[in-house]
Amino acid sequence: MRLGENIIAESGVAPFFRVSNPEAVGLTPPENRLGEAARTWVRSLSGFQKEALVVSARSGLMWRLVSDEGAYLSGHDAAPCPLAFLTTGMIAGYMNEITALAAARGVEMRGLKLTQNNYYTMQGSMRKRTMVGGALPVELEVEVDCDLEDTALTQLLMEAVAASPLNGLMRGVLPSLFTLTRNGGRIATGAAQELSGEVIPDPSGAAPLPEDTDLTLIERLGMSPRKEVAKGTAAAASSLSDEQDRTLNPAAICTLREDGIKEIEQHLYSPHGSVFRFLSDEAPVAGGMGRAPDAVSYISAGIGFCFMTQFGRMASMEKLDLPAYSIVQDTHFSLGGASGGTGQAGTADPVETHVHLQTTESDDVARDMLDVSEQTCFLHAFCRTDLKTRLKVTRP
């Protein structure tokens, strides 16, 4: 049985687009502290369907994205799952840095193809409050034909991986910061670390309008191939069981089109789900043309979508009253070491999230919802875990 209505498919609104009226929407970019910053607003639509608006402080571009879940969470599979967006943004960021560093050093990369596997864990019991989401090291395979010797090629690729802005969230431990608002009034957080300063409210301006484009930014291509994943899952509603000990495996394959757009085929091996094709392009200020969402926009949307899913999952499993919920999230990254010309490894600040809940539940239950959602969110686990990317280099 599917949860909620299929609003994404039935609303008549294009699911993915560059927003033509960003100033009118009322979602202003955050202060740009490190070189690139994004503000992401995510709201629940129905069931596990969510809508996000992401605006860049560097470029001013705003993107509208939506996310859904497959049968494993009783979703409609009308859009990619949250983890797909981070995996897509991550591999797009790696492609940016590899091509920029190679160009800077005069190295021709022929037939460049990236294949990435992300792994996450979910262990424990929701009822006992022992359920915890985790993140495991990332696997990146680079297939390329070039004139560098193996050692020099591997060194270049390792430097490019470290130069990625997302490197700042992966390396080191960055616990996220939160504010919590229940029915319009701010309340103290519980175990979740509180963010000082004013609450950022939901945007209250005009509805976002799409810019004209001939591109299909994201589309479903069918089901992912079957792959054996240790502790993998495929059963319907398996992600809603109280006791869990499972491994999740989203993956992506990234190539460069002749027009410079990155084409990313995203697979979901565990829980078994769909293949979606994403397009990615950096903004003009970053050397692209802004024809599709950039790496940081996909990353930021992914973190917000995943965190929001945990609220919906908990409310469904615990039968809590949560008719409306949303977040405003700020992410801060350095420019890419190669693509941004800094020559440094990528850095990031902790993710800052303002949580807005509409609920008849008590303040204590609202705090519990935040604590459990942070504890079970794979991508907040990604931020608070020191992770490395395991690199494999192959030649055709």
C-alpha positions, -999 to +999 in steps of 0.1 A: +000+000+000+014+034-010+015+062+015-002+095+006-012+110-028+011+111-058+012+149-059+044+150-080+027+132-109-008+148-105+000+184-097+006+195-133+037+213-121+070+205-138+090+184-113+125+199-119+133+233-132+155+264-129+133+291-113+127+322-134+116+344-105+139+337-076+138+372-061+100+369-059+099+336-041+112+350-008+141+325-003+172+347+000+207+332-002+228+329+030+259+349+036+287+334+015+314+326+041+337+302+024+332+307-014+299+289-021+268+287+001+233+274-006+200+278+011+176+250+007+139+250+016+123+216+018+086+209+025+066+177+027+040+173-001+024+139+008+036+107+021+074+107+014+071+131-015+090+164-009+097+196-028+129+216-025+140+250-036+178+256-036+194+290-041+231+297-045+248+327-028+275+327-054+254+326-086+220+336-075+205+307-094+175+288-079+164+253-087+132+235-080+136+197-073+113+170-059+120+137-043+101+105-036+107+069-024+101+035-040+083+005-028+107+000+001+091+030+018+057+025+003+063+055-020+051+062-056+086+063-071+077+095-089+111+111-084+146+101-072+151+092-036+171+116-013+203+097-014+203+099-052+208+136-051+239+136-028+255+108-049+248+127-080+261+160-066+292+142-053+301+125-086+295+158-105+318+175-081+345+149-086+341+153-124+345+191-120+377+188-101+392+161-123+386+179-155+397+213-141+430+199-126+438+179-158+432+211-179+454+232-156+482+207-160+478+202-197+467+165-194+442+152-220+416+129-204+401+107-231+370+086-225+366+098-189+340+079-170+334+079-132+315+051-113+308+058-077+292+036-049+280+051-017+272+029+013+251+037+044+239+016+073+207+015+095+209-004+127+187-007+158+151-002+169+129+028+164+107+019+193+137+015+217+153+046+202+184+027+194+181+031+156+211+049+141+220+058+106+256+055+095+279+063+065+307+041+051+337+050+029+329+059-007+342+039-037+351+058-068+364+041-100+379+064-127+381+049-162+403+071-184+428+069-213+456+094-209+494+097-214+503+099-177+521+070-161+500+051-135+516+068-105+512+103-118+476+096-129+467+083-095+483+113-078+464+137-100+431+119-093+437+118-055+444+156-055+412+162-075+391+141-050+406+161-021+398+194-039+361+186-041+340+210-020+322+180-005+355+168+009+349+193+037+319+175+049+335+141+045+368+147+062+367+154+099+337+154+122+311+181+116+280+177+139+250+196+124+233+226+141+195+231+144+167+254+155+133+238+163+100+256+158+067+240+168+035+256+155+052+289+149+070+292+182+107+284+188+115+258+214+148+245+227+163+215+211+171+183+230+201+162+222+205+179+188+230+207+189+213+241+189+221+268+164+224+303+178+208+332+161+175+339+146+152+313+131+149+315+093+112+311+084+097+293+054+096+315+023+063+333+019+066+349-015+054+340-050+053+305-063+084+295-083+080+297-121+100+275-145+124+289-171+120+275-206+143+247-215+145+219-240+164+197-215+149+170-194+169+176-162+160+143-145+141+113-158+133+077-147+148+050-169+135+019-152+146-004-124+182-008-113+200-040-122+202-066-094+234-065-074+243-085-043+248-062-014+257-075+021+227-068+043+209-053+013+171-051+011+145-052-016+111-060+001+082-036+000+080-014+031+113-029+044+125+005+055+095+009+078+102-021+100+110-014+137+142-035+140+167-029+112+202-040+103+207-032+067+231-016+042+220+009+015+239+013-018+231+041-041+255+044-071+261+066-101+279+067-134+291+100-148+302+110-183+307+143-201+285+151-231+298+169-261+280+201-250+298+200-216+268+189-196+275+161-171+252+131-176+247+110-145+230+076-144+220+070-108+212+034-096+197+023-063+209-013-056+198-015-019+170-010-012+163-021-047+150+009-066+149+028-099+175+042-123+173+080-128+192+100-153+204+134-140+220+163-159+244+187-141+260+219-152+278+246-132+266+282-132+282+308-155+302+322-126+318+288-122+325+282-159+293+265-169+261+278-185+236+271-157+216+247-179+211+221-152+216+220-114+252+223-102+269+199-078+264+219-046+227+223-054+222+185-058+243+179-026+223+204-006+190+191-017+200+156-010+209+164+026+176+182+031+155+155+015+171+127+035+167+146+068+130+153+060+124+116+052+134+107+087+106+129+101+081+113+078+094+078+086+092+083+123+057+099+122+045+069+101+061+042+123+051+059+156+017+071+144+025+107+154+005+138+143+026+156+118+004+171+090+030+196+079+067+200+083+095+218+065+132+229+069+153+258+058+189+246+055+222+264+049+253+247+035+287+264+033+315+251+011+348+263-002+354+267-039+368+236-055+406+234-052+410+230-090+377+243-104+378+274-081+415+279-084+423+278-047+448+250-049+436+237-015+415+208-003+378+214-001+364+226+032+329+231+047+311+244+077+286+224+097+251+221+081+227+246+097+190+236+097+159+254+109+131+228+115+094+238+113+068+214+126+030+217+127+018+192+152-006+186+182+022+166+198+040+181+229+072+201+229+090+170+242+077+148+214+088+175+189+123+174+204+122+136+202+113+139+165+143+161+158+167+140+178+156+107+162+156+122+127+191+136+131+203+103+146+188+082+117+196+105+088+222+089+066+235+122+053+239+139+087+258+108+096+279+114+065+287+149+079+296+137+114+318+108+102+354+111+090+352+093+056+376+086+028+370+080-008+386+047-020+400+053-055+403+027-082+419+037-116+413+016-148+423+022-184+401+011-213 
